């Protein structure tokens, strides 16, 4: 089931509404989150990556990268957020 989700697109510098299905096949969830800026999920989406933090901000959509290309790493996802936002 796809869900309407608002994401921040740093390539365009704006918020966008997309429809995405979060499944075990396209999403990695991290259960070790303790602070608000920890990455809690990464999702492959249309040739890019959605990265969600453990807070009330919108997930960030970064083009041309995948979970596999960052080794399904929470730490590498956090680094991508630092360089793209």
HTML snippet that shows the backbone in 3Dmol.js (N, CA, C, O; Angstrom):
<script src="https://3Dmol.org/build/3Dmol-min.js"></script>
<div id="view" style="width:600px;height:400px;position:relative"></div>
<script>
const pdb = `
ATOM      1  N   UNK A   1       0.838  -1.185   0.000  1.00  0.00           N
ATOM      2  CA  UNK A   1       0.000   0.000   0.000  1.00  0.00           C
ATOM      3  C   UNK A   1       0.880   1.245   0.000  1.00  0.00           C
ATOM      4  O   UNK A   1       1.785   1.377   0.825  1.00  0.00           O
ATOM      5  N   UNK A   2       0.615   2.131  -0.907  1.00  0.00           N
ATOM      6  CA  UNK A   2       1.374   3.366  -0.983  1.00  0.00           C
ATOM      7  C   UNK A   2       0.746   4.424  -0.097  1.00  0.00           C
ATOM      8  O   UNK A   2      -0.474   4.511   0.038  1.00  0.00           O
ATOM      9  N   UNK A   3       1.616   5.228   0.502  1.00  0.00           N
ATOM     10  CA  UNK A   3       1.194   6.275   1.405  1.00  0.00           C
ATOM     11  C   UNK A   3       1.633   7.623   0.856  1.00  0.00           C
ATOM     12  O   UNK A   3       2.746   7.754   0.346  1.00  0.00           O
ATOM     13  N   UNK A   4       0.778   8.613   0.954  1.00  0.00           N
ATOM     14  CA  UNK A   4       1.166   9.970   0.578  1.00  0.00           C
ATOM     15  C   UNK A   4       2.151  10.483   1.627  1.00  0.00           C
ATOM     16  O   UNK A   4       1.845  10.499   2.819  1.00  0.00           O
ATOM     17  N   UNK A   5       3.326  10.900   1.178  1.00  0.00           N
ATOM     18  CA  UNK A   5       4.391  11.318   2.080  1.00  0.00           C
ATOM     19  C   UNK A   5       4.984  12.629   1.588  1.00  0.00           C
ATOM     20  O   UNK A   5       5.266  12.784   0.399  1.00  0.00           O
ATOM     21  N   UNK A   6       5.171  13.560   2.494  1.00  0.00           N
ATOM     22  CA  UNK A   6       5.854  14.802   2.163  1.00  0.00           C
ATOM     23  C   UNK A   6       7.328  14.621   2.462  1.00  0.00           C
ATOM     24  O   UNK A   6       7.700  14.203   3.558  1.00  0.00           O
ATOM     25  N   UNK A   7       8.173  14.938   1.479  1.00  0.00           N
ATOM     26  CA  UNK A   7       9.619  14.779   1.617  1.00  0.00           C
ATOM     27  C   UNK A   7      10.289  16.096   1.253  1.00  0.00           C
ATOM     28  O   UNK A   7       9.726  16.918   0.530  1.00  0.00           O
ATOM     29  N   UNK A   8      11.507  16.283   1.771  1.00  0.00           N
ATOM     30  CA  UNK A   8      12.312  17.427   1.356  1.00  0.00           C
ATOM     31  C   UNK A   8      13.220  16.975   0.226  1.00  0.00           C
ATOM     32  O   UNK A   8      13.928  15.976   0.353  1.00  0.00           O
ATOM     33  N   UNK A   9      13.200  17.713  -0.885  1.00  0.00           N
ATOM     34  CA  UNK A   9      14.025  17.406  -2.042  1.00  0.00           C
ATOM     35  C   UNK A   9      15.119  18.468  -2.136  1.00  0.00           C
ATOM     36  O   UNK A   9      14.866  19.564  -2.634  1.00  0.00           O
ATOM     37  N   UNK A  10      16.344  18.160  -1.661  1.00  0.00           N
ATOM     38  CA  UNK A  10      17.407  19.176  -1.672  1.00  0.00           C
ATOM     39  C   UNK A  10      17.876  19.536  -3.079  1.00  0.00           C
ATOM     40  O   UNK A  10      18.418  20.623  -3.280  1.00  0.00           O
ATOM     41  N   UNK A  11      17.682  18.655  -4.051  1.00  0.00           N
ATOM     42  CA  UNK A  11      18.052  18.968  -5.428  1.00  0.00           C
ATOM     43  C   UNK A  11      17.200  20.110  -5.977  1.00  0.00           C
ATOM     44  O   UNK A  11      17.662  20.890  -6.810  1.00  0.00           O
ATOM     45  N   UNK A  12      15.961  20.204  -5.510  1.00  0.00           N
ATOM     46  CA  UNK A  12      15.049  21.271  -5.945  1.00  0.00           C
ATOM     47  C   UNK A  12      14.879  22.349  -4.880  1.00  0.00           C
ATOM     48  O   UNK A  12      14.340  23.422  -5.153  1.00  0.00           O
ATOM     49  N   UNK A  13      15.347  22.056  -3.658  1.00  0.00           N
ATOM     50  CA  UNK A  13      15.249  23.032  -2.573  1.00  0.00           C
ATOM     51  C   UNK A  13      13.837  23.272  -2.082  1.00  0.00           C
ATOM     52  O   UNK A  13      13.492  24.387  -1.692  1.00  0.00           O
ATOM     53  N   UNK A  14      13.017  22.229  -2.099  1.00  0.00           N
ATOM     54  CA  UNK A  14      11.624  22.399  -1.676  1.00  0.00           C
ATOM     55  C   UNK A  14      11.035  21.087  -1.169  1.00  0.00           C
ATOM     56  O   UNK A  14      11.612  20.013  -1.341  1.00  0.00           O
ATOM     57  N   UNK A  15       9.867  21.207  -0.539  1.00  0.00           N
ATOM     58  CA  UNK A  15       9.095  20.043  -0.123  1.00  0.00           C
ATOM     59  C   UNK A  15       8.281  19.542  -1.310  1.00  0.00           C
ATOM     60  O   UNK A  15       7.829  20.327  -2.144  1.00  0.00           O
ATOM     61  N   UNK A  16       8.099  18.222  -1.377  1.00  0.00           N
ATOM     62  CA  UNK A  16       7.276  17.611  -2.412  1.00  0.00           C
ATOM     63  C   UNK A  16       6.426  16.521  -1.773  1.00  0.00           C
ATOM     64  O   UNK A  16       6.788  15.948  -0.746  1.00  0.00           O
ATOM     65  N   UNK A  17       5.299  16.251  -2.398  1.00  0.00           N
ATOM     66  CA  UNK A  17       4.449  15.150  -1.962  1.00  0.00           C
ATOM     67  C   UNK A  17       4.627  14.007  -2.948  1.00  0.00           C
ATOM     68  O   UNK A  17       4.489  14.183  -4.159  1.00  0.00           O
ATOM     69  N   UNK A  18       4.938  12.829  -2.409  1.00  0.00           N
ATOM     70  CA  UNK A  18       5.125  11.640  -3.234  1.00  0.00           C
ATOM     71  C   UNK A  18       4.256  10.527  -2.672  1.00  0.00           C
ATOM     72  O   UNK A  18       3.729  10.636  -1.565  1.00  0.00           O
ATOM     73  N   UNK A  19       4.113   9.472  -3.431  1.00  0.00           N
ATOM     74  CA  UNK A  19       3.419   8.268  -2.978  1.00  0.00           C
ATOM     75  C   UNK A  19       4.450   7.148  -2.928  1.00  0.00           C
ATOM     76  O   UNK A  19       5.057   6.800  -3.940  1.00  0.00           O
ATOM     77  N   UNK A  20       4.636   6.591  -1.739  1.00  0.00           N
ATOM     78  CA  UNK A  20       5.661   5.565  -1.559  1.00  0.00           C
ATOM     79  C   UNK A  20       5.113   4.452  -0.675  1.00  0.00           C
ATOM     80  O   UNK A  20       4.377   4.702   0.280  1.00  0.00           O
ATOM     81  N   UNK A  21       5.481   3.232  -1.008  1.00  0.00           N
ATOM     82  CA  UNK A  21       5.136   2.085  -0.182  1.00  0.00           C
ATOM     83  C   UNK A  21       6.371   1.669   0.609  1.00  0.00           C
ATOM     84  O   UNK A  21       7.401   1.338   0.022  1.00  0.00           O
ATOM     85  N   UNK A  22       6.278   1.684   1.905  1.00  0.00           N
ATOM     86  CA  UNK A  22       7.385   1.270   2.769  1.00  0.00           C
ATOM     87  C   UNK A  22       7.220  -0.222   3.068  1.00  0.00           C
ATOM     88  O   UNK A  22       6.313  -0.625   3.796  1.00  0.00           O
ATOM     89  N   UNK A  23       8.114  -1.034   2.494  1.00  0.00           N
ATOM     90  CA  UNK A  23       8.027  -2.479   2.666  1.00  0.00           C
ATOM     91  C   UNK A  23       9.366  -3.014   3.142  1.00  0.00           C
ATOM     92  O   UNK A  23      10.363  -2.292   3.156  1.00  0.00           O
ATOM     93  N   UNK A  24       9.386  -4.277   3.531  1.00  0.00           N
ATOM     94  CA  UNK A  24      10.639  -4.900   3.959  1.00  0.00           C
ATOM     95  C   UNK A  24      11.608  -5.055   2.789  1.00  0.00           C
ATOM     96  O   UNK A  24      12.811  -5.210   2.999  1.00  0.00           O
ATOM     97  N   UNK A  25      11.095  -5.015   1.563  1.00  0.00           N
ATOM     98  CA  UNK A  25      11.941  -5.153   0.378  1.00  0.00           C
ATOM     99  C   UNK A  25      12.652  -3.863  -0.019  1.00  0.00           C
ATOM    100  O   UNK A  25      13.702  -3.908  -0.660  1.00  0.00           O
ATOM    101  N   UNK A  26      12.087  -2.706   0.356  1.00  0.00           N
ATOM    102  CA  UNK A  26      12.712  -1.448  -0.061  1.00  0.00           C
ATOM    103  C   UNK A  26      13.142  -0.553   1.101  1.00  0.00           C
ATOM    104  O   UNK A  26      13.676   0.532   0.873  1.00  0.00           O
ATOM    105  N   UNK A  27      12.920  -0.989   2.339  1.00  0.00           N
ATOM    106  CA  UNK A  27      13.219  -0.145   3.490  1.00  0.00           C
ATOM    107  C   UNK A  27      14.049  -0.885   4.530  1.00  0.00           C
ATOM    108  O   UNK A  27      13.804  -2.054   4.828  1.00  0.00           O
ATOM    109  N   UNK A  28      15.031  -0.183   5.072  1.00  0.00           N
ATOM    110  CA  UNK A  28      15.802  -0.666   6.218  1.00  0.00           C
ATOM    111  C   UNK A  28      15.447   0.219   7.403  1.00  0.00           C
ATOM    112  O   UNK A  28      15.569   1.442   7.335  1.00  0.00           O
ATOM    113  N   UNK A  29      15.004  -0.412   8.499  1.00  0.00           N
ATOM    114  CA  UNK A  29      14.637   0.303   9.724  1.00  0.00           C
ATOM    115  C   UNK A  29      15.752   0.106  10.756  1.00  0.00           C
ATOM    116  O   UNK A  29      16.319  -0.980  10.870  1.00  0.00           O
ATOM    117  N   UNK A  30      16.052   1.153  11.492  1.00  0.00           N
ATOM    118  CA  UNK A  30      17.069   1.090  12.542  1.00  0.00           C
ATOM    119  C   UNK A  30      16.391   1.267  13.893  1.00  0.00           C
ATOM    120  O   UNK A  30      15.718   2.268  14.134  1.00  0.00           O
ATOM    121  N   UNK A  31      16.574   0.291  14.766  1.00  0.00           N
ATOM    122  CA  UNK A  31      15.897   0.295  16.066  1.00  0.00           C
ATOM    123  C   UNK A  31      16.738   0.881  17.190  1.00  0.00           C
ATOM    124  O   UNK A  31      16.299   0.891  18.340  1.00  0.00           O
ATOM    125  N   UNK A  32      17.926   1.365  16.887  1.00  0.00           N
ATOM    126  CA  UNK A  32      18.820   1.858  17.927  1.00  0.00           C
ATOM    127  C   UNK A  32      18.768   3.371  18.089  1.00  0.00           C
ATOM    128  O   UNK A  32      19.712   3.957  18.618  1.00  0.00           O
ATOM    129  N   UNK A  33      17.708   4.011  17.656  1.00  0.00           N
ATOM    130  CA  UNK A  33      17.598   5.473  17.719  1.00  0.00           C
ATOM    131  C   UNK A  33      17.309   5.938  19.141  1.00  0.00           C
ATOM    132  O   UNK A  33      16.439   5.406  19.830  1.00  0.00           O
ATOM    133  N   UNK A  34      18.069   6.950  19.554  1.00  0.00           N
ATOM    134  CA  UNK A  34      17.881   7.516  20.893  1.00  0.00           C
ATOM    135  C   UNK A  34      17.702   9.026  20.870  1.00  0.00           C
ATOM    136  O   UNK A  34      16.971   9.581  21.690  1.00  0.00           O
ATOM    137  N   UNK A  35      18.371   9.692  19.928  1.00  0.00           N
ATOM    138  CA  UNK A  35      18.267  11.148  19.867  1.00  0.00           C
ATOM    139  C   UNK A  35      17.513  11.562  18.611  1.00  0.00           C
ATOM    140  O   UNK A  35      17.457  10.805  17.641  1.00  0.00           O
ATOM    141  N   UNK A  36      16.935  12.755  18.624  1.00  0.00           N
ATOM    142  CA  UNK A  36      16.073  13.187  17.529  1.00  0.00           C
ATOM    143  C   UNK A  36      16.718  13.191  16.155  1.00  0.00           C
ATOM    144  O   UNK A  36      16.000  13.012  15.172  1.00  0.00           O
ATOM    145  N   UNK A  37      18.014  13.380  16.019  1.00  0.00           N
ATOM    146  CA  UNK A  37      18.644  13.458  14.708  1.00  0.00           C
ATOM    147  C   UNK A  37      19.184  12.117  14.216  1.00  0.00           C
ATOM    148  O   UNK A  37      19.830  12.071  13.169  1.00  0.00           O
ATOM    149  N   UNK A  38      18.940  11.043  14.931  1.00  0.00           N
ATOM    150  CA  UNK A  38      19.366   9.715  14.479  1.00  0.00           C
ATOM    151  C   UNK A  38      18.558   9.299  13.249  1.00  0.00           C
ATOM    152  O   UNK A  38      17.368   9.599  13.157  1.00  0.00           O
ATOM    153  N   UNK A  39      19.198   8.613  12.309  1.00  0.00           N
ATOM    154  CA  UNK A  39      18.513   8.082  11.125  1.00  0.00           C
ATOM    155  C   UNK A  39      17.761   6.821  11.539  1.00  0.00           C
ATOM    156  O   UNK A  39      18.359   5.872  12.045  1.00  0.00           O
ATOM    157  N   UNK A  40      16.434   6.814  11.319  1.00  0.00           N
ATOM    158  CA  UNK A  40      15.641   5.655  11.725  1.00  0.00           C
ATOM    159  C   UNK A  40      15.217   4.780  10.550  1.00  0.00           C
ATOM    160  O   UNK A  40      14.815   3.633  10.743  1.00  0.00           O
ATOM    161  N   UNK A  41      15.308   5.325   9.308  1.00  0.00           N
ATOM    162  CA  UNK A  41      14.958   4.485   8.160  1.00  0.00           C
ATOM    163  C   UNK A  41      15.601   5.021   6.898  1.00  0.00           C
ATOM    164  O   UNK A  41      15.821   6.223   6.748  1.00  0.00           O
ATOM    165  N   UNK A  42      15.899   4.090   5.983  1.00  0.00           N
ATOM    166  CA  UNK A  42      16.336   4.434   4.638  1.00  0.00           C
ATOM    167  C   UNK A  42      15.512   3.598   3.661  1.00  0.00           C
ATOM    168  O   UNK A  42      15.331   2.396   3.857  1.00  0.00           O
ATOM    169  N   UNK A  43      15.016   4.244   2.611  1.00  0.00           N
ATOM    170  CA  UNK A  43      14.113   3.590   1.668  1.00  0.00           C
ATOM    171  C   UNK A  43      14.541   3.874   0.229  1.00  0.00           C
ATOM    172  O   UNK A  43      14.736   5.029  -0.147  1.00  0.00           O
ATOM    173  N   UNK A  44      14.684   2.829  -0.566  1.00  0.00           N
ATOM    174  CA  UNK A  44      14.924   3.006  -1.992  1.00  0.00           C
ATOM    175  C   UNK A  44      13.645   3.516  -2.641  1.00  0.00           C
ATOM    176  O   UNK A  44      12.568   2.963  -2.419  1.00  0.00           O
ATOM    177  N   UNK A  45      13.764   4.581  -3.450  1.00  0.00           N
ATOM    178  CA  UNK A  45      12.589   5.161  -4.093  1.00  0.00           C
ATOM    179  C   UNK A  45      12.988   5.793  -5.421  1.00  0.00           C
ATOM    180  O   UNK A  45      13.757   6.753  -5.451  1.00  0.00           O
ATOM    181  N   UNK A  46      12.469   5.257  -6.509  1.00  0.00           N
ATOM    182  CA  UNK A  46      12.640   5.800  -7.861  1.00  0.00           C
ATOM    183  C   UNK A  46      14.082   6.199  -8.167  1.00  0.00           C
ATOM    184  O   UNK A  46      14.337   7.319  -8.611  1.00  0.00           O
ATOM    185  N   UNK A  47      15.021   5.291  -7.934  1.00  0.00           N
ATOM    186  CA  UNK A  47      16.417   5.537  -8.256  1.00  0.00           C
ATOM    187  C   UNK A  47      17.144   6.421  -7.265  1.00  0.00           C
ATOM    188  O   UNK A  47      18.283   6.826  -7.502  1.00  0.00           O
ATOM    189  N   UNK A  48      16.495   6.719  -6.166  1.00  0.00           N
ATOM    190  CA  UNK A  48      17.089   7.554  -5.126  1.00  0.00           C
ATOM    191  C   UNK A  48      16.867   6.937  -3.762  1.00  0.00           C
ATOM    192  O   UNK A  48      16.458   5.782  -3.644  1.00  0.00           O
ATOM    193  N   UNK A  49      17.141   7.717  -2.740  1.00  0.00           N
ATOM    194  CA  UNK A  49      17.068   7.228  -1.370  1.00  0.00           C
ATOM    195  C   UNK A  49      16.301   8.213  -0.506  1.00  0.00           C
ATOM    196  O   UNK A  49      16.587   9.410  -0.511  1.00  0.00           O
ATOM    197  N   UNK A  50      15.318   7.700   0.241  1.00  0.00           N
ATOM    198  CA  UNK A  50      14.642   8.496   1.257  1.00  0.00           C
ATOM    199  C   UNK A  50      15.324   8.207   2.590  1.00  0.00           C
ATOM    200  O   UNK A  50      15.521   7.048   2.956  1.00  0.00           O
ATOM    201  N   UNK A  51      15.682   9.259   3.310  1.00  0.00           N
ATOM    202  CA  UNK A  51      16.326   9.110   4.607  1.00  0.00           C
ATOM    203  C   UNK A  51      15.474   9.832   5.638  1.00  0.00           C
ATOM    204  O   UNK A  51      15.255  11.039   5.539  1.00  0.00           O
ATOM    205  N   UNK A  52      14.991   9.084   6.634  1.00  0.00           N
ATOM    206  CA  UNK A  52      14.146   9.660   7.672  1.00  0.00           C
ATOM    207  C   UNK A  52      14.875   9.707   8.998  1.00  0.00           C
ATOM    208  O   UNK A  52      15.512   8.737   9.410  1.00  0.00           O
ATOM    209  N   UNK A  53      14.774  10.857   9.668  1.00  0.00           N
ATOM    210  CA  UNK A  53      15.375  11.004  10.988  1.00  0.00           C
ATOM    211  C   UNK A  53      14.323  10.764  12.068  1.00  0.00           C
ATOM    212  O   UNK A  53      13.120  10.837  11.813  1.00  0.00           O
ATOM    213  N   UNK A  54      14.793  10.480  13.259  1.00  0.00           N
ATOM    214  CA  UNK A  54      13.958  10.135  14.415  1.00  0.00           C
ATOM    215  C   UNK A  54      13.431  11.403  15.075  1.00  0.00           C
ATOM    216  O   UNK A  54      13.667  11.651  16.257  1.00  0.00           O
ATOM    217  N   UNK A  55      12.709  12.204  14.285  1.00  0.00           N
ATOM    218  CA  UNK A  55      12.142  13.454  14.782  1.00  0.00           C
ATOM    219  C   UNK A  55      10.938  13.815  13.921  1.00  0.00           C
ATOM    220  O   UNK A  55      10.392  12.961  13.224  1.00  0.00           O
ATOM    221  N   UNK A  56      10.529  15.064  13.968  1.00  0.00           N
ATOM    222  CA  UNK A  56       9.340  15.477  13.236  1.00  0.00           C
ATOM    223  C   UNK A  56       9.650  16.129  11.894  1.00  0.00           C
ATOM    224  O   UNK A  56       8.759  16.716  11.281  1.00  0.00           O
ATOM    225  N   UNK A  57      10.897  16.039  11.424  1.00  0.00           N
ATOM    226  CA  UNK A  57      11.224  16.584  10.114  1.00  0.00           C
ATOM    227  C   UNK A  57      10.760  15.624   9.020  1.00  0.00           C
ATOM    228  O   UNK A  57      10.471  14.454   9.273  1.00  0.00           O
ATOM    229  N   UNK A  58      10.699  16.147   7.809  1.00  0.00           N
ATOM    230  CA  UNK A  58      10.312  15.317   6.665  1.00  0.00           C
ATOM    231  C   UNK A  58      11.502  14.473   6.212  1.00  0.00           C
ATOM    232  O   UNK A  58      12.648  14.905   6.341  1.00  0.00           O
ATOM    233  N   UNK A  59      11.249  13.290   5.690  1.00  0.00           N
ATOM    234  CA  UNK A  59      12.343  12.514   5.095  1.00  0.00           C
ATOM    235  C   UNK A  59      12.993  13.314   3.963  1.00  0.00           C
ATOM    236  O   UNK A  59      12.345  14.146   3.329  1.00  0.00           O
ATOM    237  N   UNK A  60      14.256  13.056   3.722  1.00  0.00           N
ATOM    238  CA  UNK A  60      15.002  13.724   2.656  1.00  0.00           C
ATOM    239  C   UNK A  60      15.169  12.736   1.505  1.00  0.00           C
ATOM    240  O   UNK A  60      15.509  11.572   1.717  1.00  0.00           O
ATOM    241  N   UNK A  61      14.923  13.218   0.277  1.00  0.00           N
ATOM    242  CA  UNK A  61      15.024  12.388  -0.918  1.00  0.00           C
ATOM    243  C   UNK A  61      16.269  12.785  -1.688  1.00  0.00           C
ATOM    244  O   UNK A  61      16.342  13.890  -2.225  1.00  0.00           O
ATOM    245  N   UNK A  62      17.254  11.889  -1.747  1.00  0.00           N
ATOM    246  CA  UNK A  62      18.506  12.144  -2.444  1.00  0.00           C
ATOM    247  C   UNK A  62      18.549  11.273  -3.690  1.00  0.00           C
ATOM    248  O   UNK A  62      18.372  10.058  -3.611  1.00  0.00           O
ATOM    249  N   UNK A  63      18.784  11.897  -4.842  1.00  0.00           N
ATOM    250  CA  UNK A  63      18.798  11.195  -6.124  1.00  0.00           C
ATOM    251  C   UNK A  63      20.051  10.343  -6.295  1.00  0.00           C
ATOM    252  O   UNK A  63      21.072  10.566  -5.644  1.00  0.00           O
ATOM    253  N   UNK A  64      19.944   9.367  -7.184  1.00  0.00           N
ATOM    254  CA  UNK A  64      21.077   8.591  -7.704  1.00  0.00           C
ATOM    255  C   UNK A  64      21.913   7.896  -6.636  1.00  0.00           C
ATOM    256  O   UNK A  64      23.139   7.851  -6.738  1.00  0.00           O
ATOM    257  N   UNK A  65      21.270   7.365  -5.633  1.00  0.00           N
ATOM    258  CA  UNK A  65      21.951   6.595  -4.581  1.00  0.00           C
ATOM    259  C   UNK A  65      20.965   5.554  -4.068  1.00  0.00           C
ATOM    260  O   UNK A  65      19.752   5.746  -4.154  1.00  0.00           O
ATOM    261  N   UNK A  66      21.476   4.469  -3.544  1.00  0.00           N
ATOM    262  CA  UNK A  66      20.605   3.400  -3.050  1.00  0.00           C
ATOM    263  C   UNK A  66      21.101   2.909  -1.697  1.00  0.00           C
ATOM    264  O   UNK A  66      22.201   3.243  -1.258  1.00  0.00           O
ATOM    265  N   UNK A  67      20.273   2.120  -1.057  1.00  0.00           N
ATOM    266  CA  UNK A  67      20.676   1.509   0.216  1.00  0.00           C
ATOM    267  C   UNK A  67      21.901   0.635  -0.003  1.00  0.00           C
ATOM    268  O   UNK A  67      22.830   0.638   0.805  1.00  0.00           O
ATOM    269  N   UNK A  68      21.897  -0.108  -1.096  1.00  0.00           N
ATOM    270  CA  UNK A  68      23.020  -0.998  -1.387  1.00  0.00           C
ATOM    271  C   UNK A  68      24.321  -0.205  -1.575  1.00  0.00           C
ATOM    272  O   UNK A  68      25.374  -0.624  -1.096  1.00  0.00           O
ATOM    273  N   UNK A  69      24.250   0.933  -2.268  1.00  0.00           N
ATOM    274  CA  UNK A  69      25.465   1.705  -2.554  1.00  0.00           C
ATOM    275  C   UNK A  69      26.091   2.310  -1.298  1.00  0.00           C
ATOM    276  O   UNK A  69      27.271   2.662  -1.309  1.00  0.00           O
ATOM    277  N   UNK A  70      25.324   2.435  -0.221  1.00  0.00           N
ATOM    278  CA  UNK A  70      25.899   2.913   1.046  1.00  0.00           C
ATOM    279  C   UNK A  70      26.040   1.774   2.055  1.00  0.00           C
ATOM    280  O   UNK A  70      26.266   2.006   3.242  1.00  0.00           O
ATOM    281  N   UNK A  71      25.904   0.554   1.571  1.00  0.00           N
ATOM    282  CA  UNK A  71      26.085  -0.611   2.437  1.00  0.00           C
ATOM    283  C   UNK A  71      25.021  -0.741   3.515  1.00  0.00           C
ATOM    284  O   UNK A  71      25.279  -1.288   4.587  1.00  0.00           O
ATOM    285  N   UNK A  72      23.833  -0.242   3.232  1.00  0.00           N
ATOM    286  CA  UNK A  72      22.705  -0.291   4.183  1.00  0.00           C
ATOM    287  C   UNK A  72      23.096   0.337   5.531  1.00  0.00           C
ATOM    288  O   UNK A  72      22.611  -0.086   6.580  1.00  0.00           O
ATOM    289  N   UNK A  73      23.964   1.333   5.494  1.00  0.00           N
ATOM    290  CA  UNK A  73      24.586   1.903   6.684  1.00  0.00           C
ATOM    291  C   UNK A  73      23.854   3.131   7.213  1.00  0.00           C
ATOM    292  O   UNK A  73      23.617   4.093   6.481  1.00  0.00           O
ATOM    293  N   UNK A  74      23.507   3.083   8.471  1.00  0.00           N
ATOM    294  CA  UNK A  74      22.890   4.212   9.161  1.00  0.00           C
ATOM    295  C   UNK A  74      23.886   5.382   9.222  1.00  0.00           C
ATOM    296  O   UNK A  74      23.502   6.537   9.037  1.00  0.00           O
ATOM    297  N   UNK A  75      25.136   5.082   9.475  1.00  0.00           N
ATOM    298  CA  UNK A  75      26.174   6.118   9.582  1.00  0.00           C
ATOM    299  C   UNK A  75      26.392   6.825   8.240  1.00  0.00           C
ATOM    300  O   UNK A  75      26.504   8.050   8.200  1.00  0.00           O
ATOM    301  N   UNK A  76      26.453   6.071   7.158  1.00  0.00           N
ATOM    302  CA  UNK A  76      26.637   6.676   5.833  1.00  0.00           C
ATOM    303  C   UNK A  76      25.425   7.502   5.427  1.00  0.00           C
ATOM    304  O   UNK A  76      25.568   8.542   4.784  1.00  0.00           O
ATOM    305  N   UNK A  77      24.230   7.044   5.799  1.00  0.00           N
ATOM    306  CA  UNK A  77      23.014   7.817   5.514  1.00  0.00           C
ATOM    307  C   UNK A  77      23.065   9.157   6.240  1.00  0.00           C
ATOM    308  O   UNK A  77      22.686  10.182   5.674  1.00  0.00           O
ATOM    309  N   UNK A  78      23.522   9.156   7.464  1.00  0.00           N
ATOM    310  CA  UNK A  78      23.655  10.397   8.231  1.00  0.00           C
ATOM    311  C   UNK A  78      24.640  11.338   7.544  1.00  0.00           C
ATOM    312  O   UNK A  78      24.407  12.545   7.483  1.00  0.00           O
ATOM    313  N   UNK A  79      25.744  10.787   7.025  1.00  0.00           N
ATOM    314  CA  UNK A  79      26.712  11.594   6.293  1.00  0.00           C
ATOM    315  C   UNK A  79      26.115  12.218   5.047  1.00  0.00           C
ATOM    316  O   UNK A  79      26.423  13.364   4.720  1.00  0.00           O
ATOM    317  N   UNK A  80      25.262  11.480   4.345  1.00  0.00           N
ATOM    318  CA  UNK A  80      24.585  12.026   3.161  1.00  0.00           C
ATOM    319  C   UNK A  80      23.691  13.208   3.546  1.00  0.00           C
ATOM    320  O   UNK A  80      23.632  14.205   2.827  1.00  0.00           O
ATOM    321  N   UNK A  81      23.002  13.095   4.672  1.00  0.00           N
ATOM    322  CA  UNK A  81      22.156  14.188   5.125  1.00  0.00           C
ATOM    323  C   UNK A  81      22.981  15.447   5.377  1.00  0.00           C
ATOM    324  O   UNK A  81      22.562  16.551   5.031  1.00  0.00           O
ATOM    325  N   UNK A  82      24.140  15.276   5.974  1.00  0.00           N
ATOM    326  CA  UNK A  82      25.013  16.427   6.274  1.00  0.00           C
ATOM    327  C   UNK A  82      25.474  17.133   4.993  1.00  0.00           C
ATOM    328  O   UNK A  82      25.579  18.359   4.956  1.00  0.00           O
ATOM    329  N   UNK A  83      25.747  16.348   3.948  1.00  0.00           N
ATOM    330  CA  UNK A  83      26.255  16.955   2.723  1.00  0.00           C
ATOM    331  C   UNK A  83      25.160  17.471   1.798  1.00  0.00           C
ATOM    332  O   UNK A  83      25.442  18.275   0.910  1.00  0.00           O
ATOM    333  N   UNK A  84      23.916  17.027   1.984  1.00  0.00           N
ATOM    334  CA  UNK A  84      22.825  17.418   1.077  1.00  0.00           C
ATOM    335  C   UNK A  84      21.821  18.392   1.683  1.00  0.00           C
ATOM    336  O   UNK A  84      20.954  18.895   0.967  1.00  0.00           O
ATOM    337  N   UNK A  85      21.911  18.664   2.950  1.00  0.00           N
ATOM    338  CA  UNK A  85      20.940  19.595   3.560  1.00  0.00           C
ATOM    339  C   UNK A  85      21.631  20.715   4.290  1.00  0.00           C
ATOM    340  O   UNK A  85      20.969  21.583   4.859  1.00  0.00           O
TER     341      UNK A  85
END
`;
const viewer = $3Dmol.createViewer("view");
viewer.addModel(pdb, "pdb");
viewer.setStyle({}, {cartoon: {color: "spectrum"}});
viewer.zoomTo();
viewer.render();
</script>
